[in-house]
Amino acid sequence: MNLRQLEHLMALAEEGSFSRAAERMHLTQSALSRSLQGLEDELGARLIDRSGRRSTLTPLGEAVLARAQRIVLEAAEIERSAELLRQGEAGTIRVGLGSGPGALLMTPLLSHVAARYPEVRVAIARGSTELQVHQLRQRELDALVIDARRIAPAADLVIEPLTELRGGFVCRAGHPLAQREAVPFDELMRYPVATTPLSDEVARIFVAHYGPGADPARMAALVCEDVGSLLDAVRQTDAVFLGVVAAARAGIEAGELAELRMSPPLVAGARFAYVRLAGRTEAPVMQVLRRFVDERLRD
């Protein structure tokens, strides 16, 4: 029995056809058949039910498949660990950034790595939390920096809390509400609210704080994962941004944007987390990302 035979069994189980599995493994159909027949001969039992147009696994085949998947994954991790030790602080940072972290970290991270670690490559993925978690599980990403409230705990994920950043409402400097000493929520609702998708927990906080009208399903008029696009819309219109105030820091300091003084003040914030796969060796180069996030992800 060898890893290639187990990989061939996995391919057949996923494709359901000797011809498609052989094509996927870059083999002739006869070569794939011989490989799997050798595995069956070694185990002394049938693993594959070859009757009908679709090849299916026998009960023993299903049991062998479950173990094969773990064995092949562990073998890949051994090879990856050896490669990571050879790389040291070189290699590639493959990270998914949520909406808030993306606005705060993406451009500074690219500039930081280019200036200080020219031997390091960076690949940043953006998108919904669900998509990024899928990419992490598929090993297309090595880590995520996302809103902790938008990810469900799971046995295969390590969720490390990072920090909580203050939330607030931000508008353009010339907005009718910008100079108000205190803005009641009812007056705010006369204008479109621009925000990223909010978790159920944050929704409950808003409703408890400002009443049923603060339910994001009713309150949010402009919803987008990209905070930069939301802030651009706020600069050009009377829309009001709801999110991490730090994401609007540059615009506030430049006098383009202003944080609204709400009555009562908003007490909710964004909790960010560093997420990685359990049991997966982390590349030494990921320490570059960890140090940078610790330094920059703050109010």
C-alpha positions in Angstrom: 0.0 0.0 0.0 1.3 3.5 -0.8 0.2 7.1 -0.9 -0.4 7.1 -4.6 -2.9 4.2 -4.3 -4.8 6.1 -1.6 -4.8 9.2 -3.7 -6.2 7.2 -6.6 -9.0 5.8 -4.3 -9.8 9.4 -3.2 -10.0 10.6 -6.8 -12.3 7.7 -7.8 -14.6 8.4 -4.8 -14.9 12.1 -5.7 -15.3 11.7 -9.4 -17.4 8.5 -9.4 -15.9 7.4 -12.7 -12.7 5.6 -13.6 -12.3 7.7 -16.7 -12.7 11.0 -14.9 -10.5 10.0 -12.0 -7.8 8.8 -14.4 -7.9 12.1 -16.2 -7.7 14.0 -13.0 -4.6 12.0 -11.9 -3.0 12.2 -15.3 -3.1 8.4 -15.8 -4.5 6.0 -18.3 -7.7 4.3 -17.2 -6.0 1.0 -17.2 -3.1 2.3 -15.0 -5.6 3.6 -12.5 -7.5 0.3 -12.5 -4.3 -1.7 -11.9 -3.3 0.6 -9.0 -6.7 0.1 -7.3 -6.8 -3.6 -8.1 -3.4 -3.9 -6.4 -4.8 -2.1 -3.3 -7.7 -4.5 -3.2 -5.4 -7.5 -3.6 -3.2 -6.3 -0.7 -6.2 -5.8 1.6 -7.8 -9.0 0.4 -11.3 -7.5 -0.1 -13.2 -5.4 -2.6 -13.2 -1.6 -2.1 -15.1 -0.7 -5.3 -18.5 -1.7 -6.6 -17.9 -1.6 -10.3 -21.5 -2.5 -11.3 -23.5 0.2 -13.1 -22.3 3.4 -14.8 -21.1 5.0 -11.7 -18.3 3.4 -9.6 -19.1 3.4 -5.8 -17.3 2.3 -2.8 -18.2 -0.7 -0.7 -18.6 -0.3 3.0 -14.9 -1.3 3.5 -14.0 1.1 0.7 -15.7 3.9 2.6 -13.8 3.0 5.8 -10.5 2.9 3.9 -11.4 6.3 2.3 -11.9 8.0 5.6 -8.5 6.8 6.8 -6.9 7.6 3.5 -8.0 11.2 3.6 -6.3 11.7 7.0 -3.1 9.9 5.9 -2.7 11.8 2.7 -3.4 15.1 4.6 -0.8 14.3 7.2 1.8 13.3 4.6 1.2 16.7 2.9 1.7 18.5 6.2 5.0 16.7 6.8 6.2 17.9 3.4 4.9 21.4 4.1 6.6 21.5 7.5 10.0 20.6 6.0 9.6 23.2 3.3 8.7 25.9 5.8 11.8 25.1 7.9 13.9 25.6 4.7 12.2 28.9 3.9 12.7 30.6 7.3 11.2 34.1 7.1 10.9 33.8 3.3 7.9 32.4 1.5 4.4 33.7 0.9 1.8 35.3 3.3 -1.6 34.2 2.1 -4.2 36.0 4.2 -7.9 36.8 4.0 -8.9 40.2 5.4 -12.4 41.0 6.5 -14.0 44.3 5.7 -12.7 46.2 8.7 -9.2 44.7 8.8 -9.0 45.2 5.0 -9.6 48.9 5.3 -7.1 49.3 8.1 -4.4 46.8 7.0 -4.3 46.0 3.3 -2.4 48.9 1.7 -0.1 49.4 4.8 0.7 45.7 4.8 1.6 45.6 1.2 3.9 48.7 1.6 5.4 47.3 4.8 6.4 44.0 3.3 7.6 45.5 0.0 9.9 47.9 2.0 11.2 45.6 4.7 10.8 42.1 3.4 11.4 42.1 -0.3 12.0 38.3 -0.3 8.4 37.8 1.0 5.4 37.4 -1.3 1.9 38.6 -0.2 -1.4 37.4 -1.5 -4.5 39.1 0.1 -8.0 37.7 -0.4 -11.1 39.8 0.1 -14.8 38.7 0.2 -17.4 37.4 2.5 -16.5 35.7 5.7 -18.1 32.5 4.5 -16.0 32.5 1.3 -12.8 33.2 3.2 -13.4 30.4 5.8 -14.0 28.0 2.8 -10.7 29.2 1.3 -8.9 28.6 4.6 -10.4 25.1 4.9 -9.3 24.4 1.3 -5.8 25.5 2.2 -5.9 28.3 -0.3 -5.3 30.7 2.6 -3.0 30.4 5.6 -4.8 32.7 8.0 -7.7 35.2 8.3 -8.0 38.5 10.1 -11.8 39.0 10.4 -14.6 40.2 12.6 -14.8 37.5 15.4 -18.6 37.9 15.7 -19.1 36.8 12.1 -17.4 33.4 12.4 -18.9 30.3 14.2 -16.6 28.3 16.4 -15.6 24.9 14.9 -13.3 22.1 15.9 -11.1 22.6 12.9 -10.5 26.4 13.5 -8.3 28.1 15.9 -9.8 31.6 16.7 -7.4 33.9 18.5 -8.9 37.2 19.7 -7.0 40.2 18.7 -8.6 43.5 19.8 -11.8 45.4 19.8 -12.1 48.7 17.9 -14.6 51.4 18.6 -17.6 51.7 16.3 -19.4 54.8 15.3 -21.2 56.9 12.7 -19.2 59.0 10.2 -20.4 61.5 7.7 -18.9 64.0 5.3 -17.6 67.2 6.9 -20.4 69.4 5.3 -23.2 67.0 6.3 -26.3 68.7 7.9 -25.6 66.6 11.1 -21.9 67.1 11.3 -22.0 70.2 13.6 -24.7 68.9 15.9 -23.7 68.6 19.5 -25.9 65.5 19.9 -27.7 63.5 17.1 -30.8 61.5 18.1 -31.0 58.2 16.3 -34.4 59.2 14.7 -32.7 62.1 13.0 -29.9 59.9 11.7 -32.4 57.6 10.1 -33.5 60.4 7.7 -30.3 59.7 5.8 -29.0 56.5 4.1 -26.8 54.3 6.4 -23.8 52.7 4.7 -22.3 49.7 6.4 -20.7 46.3 6.0 -22.8 43.1 6.7 -23.3 43.0 10.5 -23.5 39.9 12.7 -26.6 38.9 14.5 -24.9 39.8 17.8 -24.2 43.3 16.7 -27.8 43.6 15.4 -29.1 42.7 18.9 -26.8 45.3 20.4 -28.2 48.0 18.1 -31.8 47.1 18.7 -31.3 47.1 22.5 -29.5 50.4 22.4 -31.6 52.4 19.9 -34.8 50.4 19.5 -36.4 48.3 16.7 -35.6 50.9 14.1 -31.9 50.1 14.5 -32.3 46.6 13.2 -29.7 46.5 10.4 -32.2 44.8 8.1 -34.2 48.0 8.2 -31.5 50.5 9.0 -28.8 49.7 6.3 -29.5 51.3 2.9 -26.0 50.6 1.4 -24.3 47.3 2.3 -20.9 46.4 1.0 -17.9 44.3 2.1 -15.5 47.0 1.0 -15.2 49.8 3.6 -13.3 52.0 1.2 -16.2 52.1 -1.3 -18.6 52.9 1.5 -16.5 55.8 2.7 -16.2 57.1 -0.9 -20.0 57.1 -1.1 -20.2 59.0 2.2 -17.7 61.6 1.0 -19.9 62.3 -2.1 -23.4 62.1 -0.6 -25.4 62.6 2.6 -25.1 58.9 3.5 -23.7 58.0 6.9 -21.1 55.3 7.5 -21.6 52.9 10.3 -18.5 50.9 11.2 -15.1 51.0 12.8 -14.2 54.7 13.3 -10.5 53.9 12.8 -11.2 53.0 9.2 -12.2 56.6 8.6 -9.3 58.0 10.6 -7.4 59.4 7.5 -10.5 61.2 6.2 -11.3 62.6 9.6 -7.7 63.9 10.1 -7.8 65.5 6.6 -11.1 67.3 7.4 -13.1 65.4 4.8 -15.1 63.3 7.3 -16.5 63.8 10.7 -17.7 61.5 13.5 -21.2 62.1 14.6 -21.9 62.6 18.3 -24.8 60.3 18.9 -27.4 60.6 21.7 -27.1 58.2 23.4 -23.5 57.4 22.4 -22.9 54.1 20.5 -21.3 51.5 22.7 -20.8 48.7 20.2 -17.4 47.9 18.6 -15.8 45.4 16.2 -14.0 42.4 17.7 -11.3 41.1 15.5 -9.7 37.7 15.5 -6.8 35.8 13.8 -8.1 32.5 12.5 -6.1 29.5 11.3 -6.6 25.8 10.8 -6.2 23.5 13.8 -3.3 21.1 13.4 -1.7 22.9 10.5 1.9 24.0 10.8 2.2 27.8 10.5 5.0 29.1 8.3 7.6 31.2 10.1 6.9 34.0 7.6 3.4 34.4 9.2 5.1 36.0 12.2 5.7 39.1 9.9 1.9 39.3 9.5 1.2 38.7 13.2 3.6 41.5 14.3 2.2 43.9 11.8 -1.4 43.2 12.8 -0.5 43.7 16.5 1.0 47.1 15.8 -1.6 48.5 13.4 -5.0 47.1 14.4 -5.9 49.7 16.9 -8.0 52.8 17.4 
